[in-house]
Amino acid sequence: MAARTLGGRYTVQDKIGTGGMAIVYRGLDEVLGRTVAIKIMLPQYANDQSFAARFKQEAQAAAALQSPYIVSVYDWGKDGSTYYIVMEYLRGTDLKSGIRKHGALDCRKVAQIGSQISQALAVAHRHDIIHRDIKPQNIMVQPDGNIKVMDFGIARAKNSHLTADNSVLGTAHYVSPEQTQGKELGATTDIYSLGIVMYEAATGRVPFDGDDAISVALKQVNEPPMPPSQINPMVDSALEAIILKCMQKRPEDRFQTADELYHVLRDYLAGRIQSVTEATSVVAAAATSRINRGSNIGEMRGRTQAGMQAPGTETTGHYRTKSATEEEQDRKHRRNVTIGIIVSIVAIIGIGVAVFMLLGQPKTRTVPNLIGMTKEEAVAEIEKTNYFKVGEIKDEFKSNIEAGKVSDQDPDENKEAKEGTSINLWISKGPEPAKSVTVPDLKNMTPTEADAELSRVGLIGQAGDSVNSDEVEVGKIAAQSPAGHTTAKAGDTVTYRLSKGPEAVEIPNVVGMSRNAAVSALEELGFTVVVSNEENDNYEADIVSQQSPTGSANKGSEVYITVSTGSSKANAPSVMGMSENDAASALESAGFGVERTYESSNVVSSGYVISQSASGSVTKGTTIEIRVSTGPEKTPETPSSSTSSTTDTTSKTTDDTAANNTNEAAAPSR
């Protein structure tokens, strides 16, 4: 079977499950290149023409169901004498295995599972499809905790043969009373089965059990269930009321639609207890009380029925008991139902015995549950029965079953099989080793693009803390772990980090530093430096006089600095009173030109500077004029007859000249 291709498109690979009507294999859709699940019908059903016609009809109907909580049906067909359905391949484990492994679930998880199953049933019921086989084995729990309901459509075809092939024995723990009685079924039969699924999830066990399917079926019709809280005290009264209303014996006393049940479970999860109380008002107060495990069935039935309100007799906020007439009618109804069931069962058994006697067929026996046993334990258990044989023993990968333990069996546990039947076993090899894949390089991708790329190679994306990046724009992936182009295992998680832009860095103060030192300090921190030059009287040449901005900025930002070219002025020394040559040398050494002029002076000795045109802060290169004394001015001689008068005049002139020379010497520099 491993190399077989169905419909010229679907390659059958390893077996992943078994059922009463089919075997499920993992396969590959060669056209789309995706992994699928392929359910292949057992030959005894494929050869039944009425079944084949109904199978076709129901497979097409199931393919039309669109819900996140229903396994998708992609295709169906017939290859030779083999009927098959191609479905979505699911990773995870069925709810039955989960309950076996972990026991009872907490109330919120039970309600969440029930809510999702309700939504799946609501979609199916709107398409006039009744599942008829809701049980934990048909509920797949995925790695993210959400569920998928399987086997829509096939269940209807399967139920058309329940009486003929006794298939009901395999699911007696979950069938509704009306299924057991062979009555017409509606949406409420799925709700009853869902109630039992939630009951088992909340308590870790089914509400009705027995030595054989017939005894279980009788209990489904006649016995009230023990309240879940009596088995698991952690079950709260509100969830208990919801479960017990689903499991009412009469269809009209249950939730009437899957939508109604979904809304009640949604209210329960949201804490709107009043809504839950109103929706479950038909459930007796006694149903949510603690019942001693030692109580007999008759007492439990009496307490539950005594507190139950008849349809149409509710009063706001109160319960009332039934009238004596109603009680009598109920007792007659239960008696008639019980008699009818017993008569039907006796008739079926009688017919079966007659057929077996006529045809000489061997007896049927209940197949033991070998799941979880070691190979040696399972073989010993089969041999101990004396009426089953050990069949083929194969290995398979199974993530939810410990290596070395039985992960599957055929026929399934608790099925009825003929004496002498060989029981095939599959032994778990533990989780299947994940294949190696190349990690894609996610740099510069958006999270959506990255998740799609990772999913394509079987990896899981997870966002980590954002990081600064000088190269990647804000909101795109700047880093990842493991790195791109490395090797990882399928199913591994790749953590990616989004860019939050360049890192903000404190800008150092470089005013007063030399040009080269300032540029080096800024560039080392990741800044781009823009330099301009400017004359500045306060800073020496090549010294930074200004910068912008200050404070902090992102790496890569531009920082502007102004570098001084020095001052254009210099200090012109005062040279008055100095000799002509010394004065000229001093001014020239300071960077100034010298222009000399000469004049007489009665005060300043000849050859010495009388005055200068500028001193102090003067523009470099300026020519400074110095006035050099030629000594006293010479005057002409006068006649002697006017000696006295001349003497007086000369004296006055000399005094005036001296005064003028003194004023010039004291005049401020020009």
C-alpha positions as CSV (number, residue, x, y, z in Angstrom):
1,M,0.0,0.0,0.0
2,A,2.9,2.3,0.7
3,A,3.7,2.9,-2.9
4,R,0.1,3.0,-4.2
5,T,-1.3,6.0,-6.0
6,L,-5.1,6.7,-6.0
7,G,-6.8,8.6,-8.8
8,G,-3.4,9.1,-10.5
9,R,-2.7,11.9,-8.0
10,Y,-2.6,10.8,-4.3
11,T,0.3,8.7,-3.2
12,V,-0.5,6.6,-0.1
13,Q,2.2,6.6,2.5
14,D,2.2,5.3,6.2
15,K,-0.9,4.4,8.1
16,I,-2.0,6.9,10.8
17,G,-5.2,5.5,12.1
18,T,-8.0,2.9,11.9
19,G,-11.7,2.9,12.3
20,G,-14.7,0.6,12.1
21,M,-15.2,1.4,8.4
22,A,-11.9,2.7,7.1
23,I,-8.2,2.9,7.5
24,V,-6.5,6.4,7.4
25,Y,-3.2,6.9,5.7
26,R,-0.9,9.9,5.4
27,G,-0.4,10.7,1.7
28,L,0.9,13.2,-0.7
29,D,-1.1,15.2,-3.3
30,E,1.3,15.1,-6.2
31,V,-0.4,17.9,-8.0
32,L,-0.3,20.5,-5.2
33,G,2.7,19.0,-3.4
34,R,0.9,19.0,0.0
35,T,0.5,16.4,2.7
36,V,-3.0,15.0,3.0
37,A,-4.9,12.4,5.0
38,I,-6.4,9.6,2.8
39,K,-9.3,7.6,4.3
40,I,-9.8,4.3,2.4
41,M,-13.0,2.4,3.0
42,L,-12.9,-1.2,4.0
43,P,-13.8,-3.7,1.2
44,Q,-17.0,-5.0,2.9
45,Y,-18.5,-1.5,2.7
46,A,-17.1,-0.6,-0.7
47,N,-18.9,-3.7,-2.2
48,D,-22.3,-2.5,-0.8
49,Q,-23.9,-0.5,-3.6
50,S,-26.4,1.3,-1.4
51,F,-23.5,2.3,0.9
52,A,-21.4,3.5,-2.1
53,A,-24.2,5.7,-3.3
54,R,-24.8,7.3,0.1
55,F,-21.0,7.6,0.6
56,K,-20.7,9.6,-2.6
57,Q,-23.6,11.9,-1.6
58,E,-22.3,12.5,2.0
59,A,-18.7,13.0,0.9
60,Q,-19.8,15.7,-1.4
61,A,-21.9,17.3,1.3
62,A,-19.0,17.1,3.8
63,A,-16.7,18.8,1.3
64,A,-19.1,21.8,1.3
65,L,-18.7,22.4,5.1
66,Q,-16.5,25.3,5.8
67,S,-15.5,25.9,9.5
68,P,-12.2,26.3,11.3
69,Y,-13.4,23.5,13.6
70,I,-14.2,21.0,10.8
71,V,-11.6,18.9,9.1
72,S,-11.6,20.0,5.4
73,V,-12.5,17.4,2.8
74,Y,-10.6,18.1,-0.4
75,D,-11.6,15.3,-2.7
76,W,-13.1,11.9,-2.9
77,G,-13.2,9.1,-5.5
78,K,-13.1,5.5,-6.5
79,D,-10.0,3.7,-7.7
80,G,-10.8,0.3,-8.9
81,S,-12.9,-1.2,-6.1
82,T,-11.5,1.2,-3.5
83,Y,-13.4,4.2,-2.3
84,Y,-11.4,7.0,-0.7
85,I,-11.7,10.5,0.7
86,V,-8.9,13.0,0.7
87,M,-8.8,15.3,3.7
88,E,-6.8,17.9,5.5
89,Y,-3.8,16.4,7.3
90,L,-4.0,17.3,11.0
91,R,-1.1,17.3,13.5
92,G,-2.1,16.5,17.1
93,T,-3.9,13.8,18.9
94,D,-7.5,12.8,19.3
95,L,-9.4,13.9,22.4
96,K,-9.9,10.3,23.6
97,S,-6.1,9.7,23.7
98,G,-5.7,13.1,25.5
99,I,-8.2,12.1,28.2
100,R,-6.5,8.7,28.6
101,K,-3.1,10.4,29.0
102,H,-4.0,13.4,31.1
103,G,-7.3,12.5,32.8
104,A,-10.1,15.1,33.5
105,L,-9.7,18.5,32.0
106,D,-10.4,21.8,33.8
107,C,-13.8,23.4,33.4
108,R,-12.7,26.2,31.1
109,K,-11.0,23.8,28.7
110,V,-14.0,21.5,28.6
111,A,-16.3,24.5,27.8
112,Q,-13.8,25.7,25.1
113,I,-13.8,22.3,23.5
114,G,-17.6,22.1,23.7
115,S,-18.0,25.6,22.3
116,Q,-15.8,24.7,19.2
117,I,-17.6,21.4,18.6
118,S,-20.9,23.3,18.9
119,Q,-19.8,25.7,16.2
120,A,-18.8,22.9,14.0
121,L,-22.2,21.1,14.5
122,A,-24.1,24.4,13.8
123,V,-22.4,24.6,10.4
124,A,-23.3,21.0,9.6
125,H,-26.8,21.2,10.8
126,R,-27.4,24.3,8.6
127,H,-26.5,22.0,5.7
128,D,-28.9,19.3,7.0
129,I,-26.1,17.0,7.9
130,I,-26.3,15.2,11.2
131,H,-23.0,13.8,12.4
132,R,-24.5,10.9,14.4
133,D,-21.1,9.7,15.6
134,I,-19.8,12.5,17.9
135,K,-17.2,10.9,20.2
136,P,-13.7,11.9,21.5
137,Q,-12.1,9.6,18.9
138,N,-13.5,11.9,16.2
139,I,-12.3,15.1,17.9
140,M,-8.7,16.1,16.9
141,V,-6.9,18.4,19.3
142,Q,-4.3,20.4,17.4
143,P,-1.0,21.7,18.8
144,D,-2.5,25.2,19.3
145,G,-5.2,23.7,21.5
146,N,-8.1,24.2,19.0
147,I,-10.1,21.2,17.8
148,K,-11.3,19.8,14.5
149,V,-14.3,17.5,14.2
150,M,-13.7,14.6,11.8
151,D,-15.9,12.1,9.9
152,F,-18.8,14.5,8.9
153,G,-20.9,12.9,6.3
154,I,-19.6,9.4,6.6
155,A,-21.4,8.9,9.9
156,R,-24.8,9.2,8.2
157,A,-23.9,6.5,5.7
158,K,-22.5,4.4,8.5
159,N,-25.7,4.7,10.6
160,S,-27.7,3.3,7.8
161,H,-26.0,-0.1,8.5
162,L,-26.0,0.1,12.3
163,T,-28.6,-2.6,12.8
164,A,-27.4,-4.9,10.1
165,D,-23.7,-5.1,11.0
166,N,-23.9,-4.3,14.7
167,S,-21.5,-1.3,14.3
168,V,-23.4,0.5,17.1
169,L,-21.5,-1.6,19.6
170,G,-18.4,0.4,19.0
171,T,-19.9,3.7,19.9
172,A,-22.6,2.7,22.4
173,H,-21.0,4.9,25.1
174,Y,-21.9,8.1,23.1
175,V,-25.2,7.3,21.2
176,S,-28.4,9.0,22.1
177,P,-31.4,7.1,23.5
178,E,-33.3,7.7,20.2
179,Q,-30.4,6.2,18.3
180,T,-30.5,3.1,20.5
181,Q,-34.3,2.8,19.9
182,G,-33.9,3.3,16.1
183,K,-36.0,6.5,16.0
184,E,-35.7,9.3,13.6
185,L,-32.7,11.5,14.4
186,G,-32.3,15.2,14.4
187,A,-29.8,17.8,15.6
188,T,-30.4,17.1,19.2
189,T,-28.9,13.6,18.8
190,D,-25.5,15.3,18.1
191,I,-26.1,17.5,21.2
192,Y,-26.7,14.5,23.4
193,S,-23.4,12.9,22.2
194,L,-21.6,16.2,22.7
195,G,-22.9,16.2,26.3
196,I,-21.3,12.8,26.9
197,V,-18.1,14.0,25.3
198,M,-18.0,17.0,27.7
199,Y,-19.0,14.7,30.6
200,E,-16.0,12.5,29.9
201,A,-13.6,15.4,29.4
202,A,-14.7,16.9,32.8
203,T,-14.6,13.6,34.7
204,G,-12.1,11.4,32.9
205,R,-14.7,8.7,32.3
206,V,-17.9,8.0,30.4
207,P,-21.3,8.3,32.2
208,F,-22.5,4.9,31.3
209,D,-20.5,1.7,31.1
210,G,-21.1,-2.0,31.2
211,D,-20.0,-5.5,30.2
212,D,-21.4,-5.2,26.7
213,A,-22.9,-2.7,24.3
214,I,-26.5,-3.8,25.0
215,S,-26.2,-3.0,28.7
216,V,-24.7,0.4,27.9
217,A,-27.5,1.1,25.5
218,L,-30.1,0.3,28.1
219,K,-28.5,2.7,30.5
220,Q,-28.5,5.4,27.9
221,V,-32.3,5.0,27.7
222,N,-33.2,4.4,31.4
223,E,-30.6,5.6,33.8
224,P,-29.8,9.2,34.8
225,P,-26.1,10.0,34.8
226,M,-24.2,10.6,38.0
227,P,-23.6,14.4,38.2
228,P,-20.0,15.1,37.0
229,S,-19.2,16.9,40.3
230,Q,-19.8,13.7,42.2
231,I,-16.9,12.2,40.2
232,N,-14.7,15.3,40.0
233,P,-15.5,17.9,42.7
234,M,-13.7,20.5,40.6
235,V,-16.6,20.6,38.1
236,D,-18.7,23.8,38.9
237,S,-22.4,23.8,39.0
238,A,-22.9,25.9,35.9
239,L,-20.9,23.7,33.6
240,E,-22.5,20.6,35.2
241,A,-26.0,22.0,34.5
242,I,-25.0,22.6,30.8
243,I,-23.7,19.1,30.4
244,L,-26.7,17.5,32.1
245,K,-29.1,19.5,29.9
246,C,-27.4,18.2,26.8
247,M,-27.8,14.6,28.2
248,Q,-31.6,14.8,28.8
249,K,-33.3,11.6,27.8
250,R,-36.0,13.3,25.8
251,P,-34.8,15.3,22.8
252,E,-37.2,18.2,23.5
253,D,-35.6,18.7,27.0
254,R,-32.1,19.3,25.5
255,F,-30.7,22.4,23.9
256,Q,-32.6,22.5,20.6
257,T,-29.8,23.8,18.4
258,A,-26.0,23.7,18.4
259,D,-26.1,27.5,18.1
260,E,-28.1,27.7,21.3
261,L,-25.6,25.5,23.1
262,Y,-22.7,27.5,21.7
263,H,-24.1,30.8,23.0
264,V,-24.7,29.3,26.5
265,L,-21.1,28.0,26.6
266,R,-19.8,31.4,25.4
267,D,-21.8,33.0,28.2
268,Y,-20.3,30.5,30.7
269,L,-16.8,31.3,29.5
270,A,-17.5,35.1,29.8
271,G,-18.8,34.7,33.3
272,R,-22.4,35.6,32.4
273,I,-23.8,33.1,34.8
274,Q,-27.4,34.5,34.7
275,S,-27.6,33.6,31.0
276,V,-26.3,30.1,31.7
277,T,-28.9,29.7,34.5
278,E,-31.8,30.7,32.3
279,A,-30.6,28.5,29.4
280,T,-30.4,25.4,31.7
281,S,-33.5,26.0,33.7
282,V,-35.0,22.7,32.6
283,V,-32.2,20.9,34.4
284,A,-33.3,19.8,37.9
285,A,-31.7,21.3,40.9
286,A,-31.0,17.8,42.1
287,A,-28.9,17.2,38.9
288,T,-26.2,19.6,40.1
289,S,-26.2,18.4,43.7
290,R,-23.8,15.8,45.0
291,I,-25.1,12.3,44.8
292,N,-23.4,9.6,46.9
293,R,-21.7,7.0,44.8
294,G,-23.4,4.4,46.8
295,S,-26.9,5.5,45.8
296,N,-28.8,3.0,43.7
297,I,-29.9,3.9,40.2
298,G,-33.6,4.0,41.2
299,E,-32.9,6.6,43.9
300,M,-30.9,8.7,41.4
301,R,-33.6,8.5,38.9
302,G,-36.3,9.4,41.5
303,R,-34.3,12.5,42.7
304,T,-33.6,13.7,39.2
305,Q,-37.1,13.2,37.8
306,A,-38.7,14.7,40.9
307,G,-36.9,18.0,40.5
308,M,-37.2,18.2,36.7
309,Q,-39.6,20.7,35.2
310,A,-41.8,19.7,32.4
311,P,-41.5,21.7,29.1
312,G,-43.8,24.7,29.1
313,T,-44.2,24.9,32.9
314,E,-41.2,27.1,33.7
315,T,-41.8,30.1,36.0
316,T,-39.4,33.0,36.2
317,G,-36.6,32.3,38.6
318,H,-38.3,29.2,40.1
319,Y,-38.7,25.5,39.5
320,R,-41.9,23.5,40.2
321,T,-42.5,19.8,40.4
322,K,-44.6,17.8,38.0
323,S,-48.2,16.9,38.8
324,A,-49.1,13.3,39.8
325,T,-50.7,12.9,36.4
326,E,-47.5,14.0,34.6
327,E,-45.4,11.7,36.8
328,E,-47.7,8.8,35.9
329,Q,-47.5,9.6,32.2
330,D,-43.7,9.7,32.5
331,R,-43.6,6.3,34.2
332,K,-45.8,4.8,31.5
333,H,-43.6,6.4,28.8
334,R,-40.4,5.0,30.4
335,R,-42.0,1.6,30.9
336,N,-43.2,1.5,27.2
337,V,-39.7,2.6,26.0
338,T,-38.0,0.0,28.1
339,I,-40.3,-2.7,26.9
340,G,-39.9,-1.6,23.3
341,I,-36.1,-1.7,23.6
342,I,-36.1,-5.1,25.3
343,V,-38.4,-6.5,22.7
344,S,-36.2,-5.1,19.9
345,I,-33.0,-6.4,21.5
346,V,-34.5,-9.8,22.0
347,A,-35.7,-9.9,18.4
348,I,-32.3,-8.8,17.1
349,I,-30.5,-11.4,19.3
350,G,-33.0,-14.0,18.2
351,I,-32.5,-13.3,14.6
352,G,-28.7,-13.2,15.1
353,V,-28.7,-16.5,16.9
354,A,-30.9,-18.1,14.2
355,V,-28.6,-16.8,11.5
356,F,-25.5,-18.0,13.3
357,M,-27.1,-21.4,13.8
358,L,-28.2,-21.7,10.2
359,L,-24.9,-20.5,8.8
360,G,-22.6,-22.0,11.4
361,Q,-20.9,-18.7,11.9
362,P,-18.6,-18.4,14.9
363,K,-19.5,-16.2,17.9
364,T,-18.4,-12.6,18.2
365,R,-16.3,-11.4,21.1
366,T,-15.3,-7.9,22.4
367,V,-11.8,-6.9,21.3
368,P,-9.7,-6.1,24.4
369,N,-8.1,-2.6,24.7
370,L,-4.4,-3.1,24.1
371,I,-3.4,0.6,23.6
372,G,-0.6,1.6,25.8
373,M,0.6,-1.9,26.6
374,T,4.1,-3.1,25.7
375,K,4.3,-5.6,22.8
376,E,4.8,-8.5,25.2
377,E,1.9,-7.4,27.4
378,A,-0.4,-7.1,24.3
379,V,0.6,-10.5,22.9
380,A,0.0,-12.1,26.3
381,E,-3.4,-10.4,26.6
382,I,-4.5,-11.6,23.2
383,E,-3.3,-15.2,23.8
384,K,-5.1,-15.2,27.2
385,T,-8.5,-14.6,25.5
386,N,-8.3,-18.0,23.8
387,Y,-10.5,-16.7,21.0
388,F,-8.3,-14.1,19.3
389,K,-5.0,-14.6,17.5
390,V,-2.0,-12.3,17.3
391,G,-1.8,-10.8,13.8
392,E,0.8,-8.6,12.2
393,I,3.0,-6.4,14.4
394,K,4.3,-3.3,12.8
395,D,6.2,-0.2,13.9
396,E,5.1,3.4,13.4
397,F,5.9,6.8,14.6
398,K,3.4,8.2,17.2
399,S,4.1,11.4,19.0
400,N,1.5,10.8,21.8
401,I,2.4,7.2,22.6
402,E,5.6,6.2,24.4
403,A,8.1,4.3,22.3
404,G,7.7,0.5,22.7
405,K,4.0,0.7,23.6
406,V,1.0,-0.3,21.5
407,S,-0.2,2.8,19.6
408,D,-2.9,1.2,17.5
409,Q,-4.8,-2.0,16.9
410,D,-7.0,-3.5,14.3
411,P,-9.8,-4.3,15.1
412,D,-10.2,-1.4,17.5
413,E,-10.7,-1.9,21.2
414,N,-14.2,-2.7,22.4
415,K,-15.4,-3.7,18.9
416,E,-17.2,-7.0,18.4
417,A,-15.2,-9.4,16.2
418,K,-15.5,-13.1,15.3
419,E,-13.7,-15.7,17.3
420,G,-10.4,-16.5,15.6
421,T,-9.9,-13.0,14.3
422,S,-6.3,-11.9,14.2
423,I,-5.5,-8.6,16.0
424,N,-2.9,-6.5,14.3
425,L,-0.7,-4.3,16.4
426,W,1.2,-1.2,15.7
427,I,4.1,-0.4,18.1
428,S,5.0,3.2,18.7
429,K,8.6,4.3,17.8
430,G,7.9,7.6,19.6
431,P,7.7,11.0,17.8
432,E,8.8,11.0,14.2
433,P,12.2,12.7,13.8
434,A,11.7,16.0,12.2
435,K,13.3,16.5,8.9
436,S,16.1,19.0,8.5
437,V,15.3,22.3,6.7
438,T,17.2,25.4,5.7
439,V,16.2,28.5,7.6
440,P,15.3,31.3,5.2
441,D,16.9,34.7,5.5
442,L,14.2,37.0,6.9
443,K,16.1,40.3,6.8
444,N,14.0,43.2,5.5
445,M,10.8,41.1,5.5
446,T,7.6,42.2,7.2
447,P,6.3,39.8,9.9
448,T,3.5,38.5,7.6
449,E,6.1,37.8,4.8
450,A,8.4,36.1,7.3
451,D,5.6,33.8,8.8
452,A,4.6,32.7,5.3
453,E,8.2,32.0,4.3
454,L,8.8,30.0,7.5
455,S,5.5,28.1,7.2
456,R,6.5,27.1,3.7
457,V,9.5,25.1,5.0
458,G,7.8,23.8,8.2
459,L,9.1,26.3,10.7
460,I,7.3,28.5,13.2
461,G,7.8,32.2,13.5
462,Q,7.9,34.1,16.8
463,A,8.5,37.8,17.3
464,G,11.2,38.8,19.8
465,D,12.2,42.1,21.2
466,S,12.8,44.9,18.7
467,V,16.3,46.1,18.1
468,N,18.0,49.2,16.8
469,S,19.3,49.0,13.2
470,D,21.1,51.5,11.1
471,E,20.3,49.5,7.9
472,V,16.7,48.2,8.2
473,E,13.7,50.5,8.2
474,V,11.4,50.5,11.2
475,G,8.9,47.6,11.4
476,K,10.9,45.2,9.2
477,I,13.0,42.3,10.4
478,A,16.6,43.2,11.3
479,A,17.8,40.1,13.1
480,Q,16.8,36.4,13.6
481,S,17.8,33.3,15.5
482,P,18.7,30.8,14.1
483,A,20.4,32.8,11.4
484,G,19.4,32.5,7.8
485,H,20.9,29.8,5.6
486,T,21.6,27.6,8.7
487,T,19.9,24.2,9.3
488,A,17.0,23.5,11.7
489,K,14.4,20.8,12.3
490,A,10.9,21.1,10.9
491,G,8.7,22.4,13.6
492,D,11.4,24.5,15.3
493,T,10.7,28.1,16.2
494,V,12.6,30.9,14.6
495,T,12.7,34.1,16.6
496,Y,12.9,37.3,14.6
497,R,13.5,40.9,15.8
498,L,11.9,44.0,14.2
499,S,13.9,47.1,13.6
500,K,13.1,50.2,15.7
501,G,15.5,52.4,13.7
502,P,19.0,53.6,14.4
503,E,20.1,53.9,18.0
504,A,20.0,57.3,19.7
505,V,23.5,58.3,21.0
506,E,24.6,61.1,23.2
507,I,26.5,63.7,21.2
508,P,29.8,64.8,22.9
509,N,30.7,68.5,23.3
510,V,33.6,69.1,20.9
511,V,33.8,72.9,21.2
512,G,37.4,73.9,22.1
513,M,38.8,70.7,20.6
514,S,41.1,70.7,17.6
515,R,39.4,70.0,14.3
516,N,40.9,66.4,13.9
517,A,40.1,65.4,17.5
518,A,36.5,66.6,17.2
519,V,35.9,64.8,13.9
520,S,37.4,61.6,15.2
521,A,35.3,61.6,18.4
522,L,32.1,62.1,16.5
523,E,32.7,59.6,13.7
524,E,33.6,56.9,16.3
525,L,30.1,57.2,17.7
526,G,28.5,56.8,14.2
527,F,27.8,60.4,13.3
528,T,28.5,62.1,10.0
529,V,30.5,65.2,10.5
530,V,30.1,68.4,8.4
531,V,32.9,71.0,8.8
532,S,32.8,74.7,8.0
533,N,35.5,77.4,8.7
534,E,35.1,80.9,10.2
535,E,37.3,83.7,11.5
536,N,37.0,84.0,15.2
537,D,38.8,86.5,17.5
538,N,38.1,84.2,20.5
539,Y,39.5,80.9,19.2
540,E,42.9,80.1,17.8
541,A,43.1,78.7,14.3
542,D,42.0,75.0,13.8
543,I,40.0,75.0,17.1
544,V,36.2,74.1,17.0
545,S,34.2,77.2,18.0
546,Q,30.7,75.9,17.5
547,Q,28.7,72.6,17.0
548,S,25.1,71.7,16.2
549,P,23.1,69.7,17.4
550,T,23.8,69.0,21.0
551,G,22.2,66.4,23.3
552,S,21.4,63.1,21.5
553,A,20.7,61.9,18.0
554,N,20.4,58.7,16.0
555,K,23.5,57.1,14.7
556,G,24.2,58.2,11.2
557,S,22.8,61.7,11.9
558,E,24.8,64.8,10.7
559,V,26.7,66.9,13.3
560,Y,27.8,70.4,12.1
561,I,31.0,71.9,13.6
562,T,32.6,75.3,12.9
563,V,36.4,75.5,13.0
564,S,38.1,78.9,13.7
565,T,40.6,80.2,11.2
566,G,41.9,82.5,14.0
567,S,41.8,86.3,14.2
568,S,42.7,88.8,11.4
569,K,44.1,91.3,13.9
570,A,47.4,91.6,15.9
571,N,48.7,93.7,18.6
572,A,50.7,96.7,17.3
573,P,53.2,97.7,20.0
574,S,53.7,101.3,21.0
575,V,57.1,102.5,19.7
576,M,56.9,106.2,20.6
577,G,60.2,107.3,22.2
578,M,62.0,104.5,20.6
579,S,64.8,105.0,18.1
580,E,63.7,105.0,14.5
581,N,65.3,101.6,13.7
582,D,64.1,99.9,16.9
583,A,60.6,101.1,16.3
584,A,60.5,99.9,12.7
585,S,61.9,96.5,13.7
586,A,59.3,96.0,16.5
587,L,56.4,96.8,14.2
588,E,57.7,94.6,11.4
589,S,58.2,91.7,13.8
590,A,54.5,92.0,14.8
591,G,53.5,91.7,11.1
592,F,53.0,95.4,10.2
593,G,54.4,97.6,7.5
594,V,56.2,100.7,8.5
595,E,56.1,104.2,6.8
596,R,58.5,106.8,8.2
597,T,58.0,110.6,8.2
598,Y,60.3,113.2,9.7
599,E,59.7,116.5,11.4
600,S,61.5,118.7,13.8
601,S,60.8,118.5,17.5
602,N,62.1,120.7,20.3
603,V,61.1,117.9,22.8
604,V,62.0,114.6,21.2
605,S,65.6,114.1,20.3
606,S,66.6,113.7,16.7
607,G,66.2,110.1,15.5
608,Y,63.5,109.1,17.9
609,V,59.9,108.5,17.2
610,I,57.6,111.3,18.0
611,S,54.2,109.5,17.2
612,Q,52.7,106.5,15.4
613,S,49.4,106.2,13.4
614,A,48.1,103.1,15.2
615,S,48.7,100.8,18.1
616,G,46.9,98.0,20.0
617,S,44.6,95.7,18.1
618,V,45.2,96.4,14.4
619,T,44.5,94.3,11.3
620,K,47.4,92.2,10.4
621,G,49.5,93.7,7.5
622,T,48.4,97.2,8.1
623,T,51.1,99.9,7.4
624,I,51.8,102.0,10.5
625,E,53.2,105.5,10.0
626,I,55.9,106.6,12.5
627,R,57.0,110.3,12.8
628,V,60.7,110.6,13.6
629,S,62.2,113.7,15.2
630,T,64.9,115.7,13.3
631,G,65.6,117.7,16.4
632,P,64.8,121.4,17.2
633,E,63.8,123.7,14.3
634,K,66.6,126.3,13.4
635,T,65.6,130.0,13.5
636,P,67.3,133.0,11.5
637,E,69.4,135.7,13.3
638,T,67.8,139.3,13.9
639,P,69.4,142.9,14.1
640,S,70.9,144.0,17.4
641,S,68.9,147.2,17.7
642,S,65.9,145.2,18.2
643,T,67.6,142.8,20.5
644,S,65.3,143.4,23.3
645,S,62.2,143.2,21.3
646,T,63.5,140.2,19.3
647,T,64.5,138.4,22.4
648,D,61.0,138.8,23.8
649,T,59.5,137.5,20.5
650,T,61.9,134.6,20.2
651,S,61.3,133.6,23.8
652,K,57.5,133.5,23.1
653,T,58.0,131.6,19.9
654,T,60.2,129.0,21.6
655,D,57.7,128.6,24.4
656,D,54.9,128.1,21.8
657,T,56.9,125.5,19.8
658,A,57.8,123.6,23.0
659,A,54.1,123.5,23.9
660,N,53.2,122.2,20.4
661,N,55.8,119.5,20.5
662,T,54.6,118.4,23.9
663,N,51.0,118.2,22.6
664,E,52.1,116.1,19.6
665,A,54.1,113.7,21.7
666,A,51.1,113.2,23.9
667,A,48.6,112.9,21.0
668,P,46.8,109.6,20.8
669,S,47.9,107.1,18.2
670,R,46.1,107.2,14.9
